[in-house]
């Protein structure tokens, strides 16, 4: 099984996930009426990224938030997106990547099974929460540029 299928198995225990052709739909994945819908034509990496976000909607959003002109709906959308990123890429996974000898965003993305853009956005969210330099366990993580992730042992 690949990473997407593993996540799919875990999520499906709590909420149905339906893969279907969404090529005519604006969104490539969405949570609606207690089910997650994902475009079956997406590559596995994109399916996994979308599944994390839609699962976060299942866990954290309330009601129909499709109208993004409303402030409270945008807040819920942002919350779900941020929670999805923190569920999928966190300090532990960054340290694990470092321990594998990986420093560049593209290397980390490949190792963790995400797109480079997704890793980059996740790191931006981590920086918002923790700052540019983070002391965590026996490591110091530094996010000082947009190309590499620096991790040092204390």
Secondary structure as GFF3:
##gff-version 3
##sequence-region A 1 154
A	DSSP	alpha_helix	3	12	.	.	.	ID=ss1
A	DSSP	beta_strand	16	20	.	.	.	ID=ss2
A	DSSP	beta_strand	29	31	.	.	.	ID=ss3
A	DSSP	beta_strand	35	39	.	.	.	ID=ss4
A	DSSP	alpha_helix	44	60	.	.	.	ID=ss5
A	DSSP	alpha_helix	71	88	.	.	.	ID=ss6
A	DSSP	alpha_helix	91	99	.	.	.	ID=ss7
A	DSSP	alpha_helix	105	112	.	.	.	ID=ss8
A	DSSP	alpha_helix	116	130	.	.	.	ID=ss9
A	DSSP	beta_strand	133	136	.	.	.	ID=ss10
A	DSSP	beta_strand	139	142	.	.	.	ID=ss11
A	DSSP	beta_strand	150	153	.	.	.	ID=ss12
###
